[in-house]
């Protein structure tokens, strides 16, 4: 079996992800940032949150339209 090679590289921000034995939260994520990368990481998190809000609104609108068509709303 060959030797394992470790490569280190400096980054401004990153995410550590691992699987946990939890039915509620199957994956854990830890965001890590240097001081110089913090503004970029915050913006990425804001963009992701905005996307989640948009997707949630679109899903709600589609669900309401479906229930209206089916006579439930």
N, C-alpha and C positions, 0 to 999 in steps of 0.2 A: 504494500500500500504506500502511495506517495506521501510526501510531507505536505502539510497544510501550510499555505503561504498567507500571511496576514498583510493586508495593504491598508495603510492609514492615509487619510486625505482630510485636509481641513475644509470644513463647510460652514456657512453662515447659519443654516438652520436645517433641521431634519426631523424625522418622526421615527420613533421606536415602536414597533407593533409586535405583539405576541398574542397567541391564543391562550385563553384562560378556560378553566373548567367551570364555566358559569352559563347556565341556560339563558340568563337575562342579558349578560354582556359577554358574548362569545369572544370578542377581540378587545384588547386594550391598546390604547394609543397614547404616547407621551410625546408632546411637541417640545423640541429643544432648540434654543437659539442663542447665538452670541449677541452681544449688545448691538453690533453693527448690522446683524440680520433681523433684529426684532421688528423693525417697521415693516419689512417685507413679509414676515411671518404673520403679523397682525392683519395686514391687508389680505393675505391669502385666506385667513380664517374668516374675515368679513365677507370676502367674495363667496366662500363656501356657504356661509350662513345665508347670504342673499339668495343663493341658488336653492337651498333647502326651502326657504320661504316661498320662492316662486313656484317650485315643484308642488309644495303643499297647497298653494292657492289654486294652481291648475288642476290638481287632483280633486280638490273640493268642488270646483266649478263643474268638472266632468261628472262627479258623483251626483251632485244636485240635479244636473240636467238629466241624467239617467233616471233618478228617482221621480223627477217630474214627469218624464215620458211614461214611466210605468204606473203613474198615478199615486205614488207614495208621498209626494211632497207638494 
